[in-house]
Amino acid sequence: MTPLTARLFASPLIGLGLGMALVSRATDWREIMIPAMGMVTIGVLATLAIVLSGENFAPQSPLALLVAALPLILLMVGLVLLRSRPRPLPKAA
C-alpha cells in the first residue's frame, strides 16, 4: 500500500466513523438521511477509484485488503440506512 492509497482510504474510514456516530445519535429517521447519503457518495466514489486503478492496486496483507473493502462496506451501510426508513401509512378514506 502506497502513501497515496493510504490517504485515499482515510476518507472512507473517516466517513464511516463520522456517519455511524451521527446515525447513532439520531432520534428521528430523517436525521439519518444526510449521513446515509454521504456514506453512499463516498462509497460510490471510492469504489470507482479502486476499480479505475485496479490494475495498479495489489494489497500486501489481509489488513490492506480489509481497508480496500471499506468503501464498498460504506456504500452498503448507506444503502441499508436509506432503505430502513419507515414506510408512509396509508391514508384513511
N, C-alpha and C positions, 0 to 999 in steps of 0.2 A: 504494500500500500504506500503510495507516494504522499508527500505532504499536500499536494493539490487534492487528491481524492479524500484525504482526511478532512480537509477544510470543507469540501463539498458535502461530506456525510455529516458534518456537525449541524448543518441546517435541519435535516430531518430529525436528528436526535433532540435538538432544542425545540423544534415544532411539536414533536410527540410529547415531550415533558411539559411544555407550556400548555398545550391543548388539553392534556389529561388533567392538569392542575385546574384549569378553568372549568372543565366539564365536571370535575368532582365537587366544585363549589357551587354549581348551578342549582337554583331552586325551581326553575321553570324550564321546560323543554326548549323554549325559544332562545334561552341563553346559550344553548349548546350549538346553535346553527353557525355562528361565526367561527368558533374554534374548529368545528367539523369541516366547514368549507376550507379553512386554512390547511387542515390536515390533508384533505383531498387535493388541494392545489399543490402543496409541497410534495405529496406523494406522486402525483402525476408528473410533475416537472423533474423530480429527482430520478424517478424510474425511467423517464425518457432520456435523461442524461446518461444513465447507466447503459441503456440499450444503444444509444448512439456511439458511445465509446467502449462498447462491449469487447471489441477485438483487442483493445489495449489493457483491459482490466483482468487481472488474474490474482484473486485473493490468495495470500500466502499462508493463511491459517484459518481454522474454523471460526475464530472470533472475527476476523476480517470478513468472512462470508456472512456472518450474522449481521454485522454492521452494514454490509451491502444490501441485505434484505430489508433493512429498516424502512426505506422509502415505500416499498410495497406493503409492509405492515401498516405504515402510516396511512396509506391510501385505503386499505381495508377497514381500519378502525374508523376513519372518517366516514366511509360509506355506511358502515353499520350504525354509526351515530345518526346519520341523516335518515336512514330507514326506520329508526326506532321511535320517531316522533309519533304521538298518538293520532289516530285517525279521527276526522271530524264525526260527530254524532249526526245521525240522520235527522233531518228536520221533521217535526211532527206536523201532520196535515191538519 
